[in-house]
Amino acid sequence: MVPYYWQYLALLMQIAVAFLLGVGMIVGSRFIGRHRNIPVKLEAYECGIEAVGDARQRFSVRFYLVAVLFILFDVEVVFMMPWAVIYRRLPKITGSPMFGFWEMLVYLGFVAVGLYYIVRKGILNWNQDRADL
């Protein structure tokens, strides 16, 4: 009888091969590739535009708010996809012909209230600088 932990031998071998392959590529790149550190190569490159100022400057909190709002509304769309896929089967699942419709309508109502709050708060208005955000 084979010991229990021998069943994991294939997994351990796969992990070892993946690790060795990664290390081998890095080491091989170091020995095979040409490395010439010329001044032009060491300059910072940003879309062909000459870099101006410090890269560690402070950003407005609006950038982060927009990023969080993008993630929030993106996740809400992800929650709508499964509903759309099973919409025709919902009457059989719930027993009510309109339950799925009203459920999504309530969900979209919450999303609309959130979007209304964001617009009223002025988070998406970049024309004015507000310190209370």
Secondary structure by P-SEA (a helix, b strand, c coil): cccccccaaaaaaaaaaaaaaaaaaaaaaaacbbbbbcccccccccccccccccccccccaaaaaaaaaaaaaaaaaaaaaaaaaaccccccccccccaaaaaaaaaaaaaaaaaaaaaaacccccccccccc
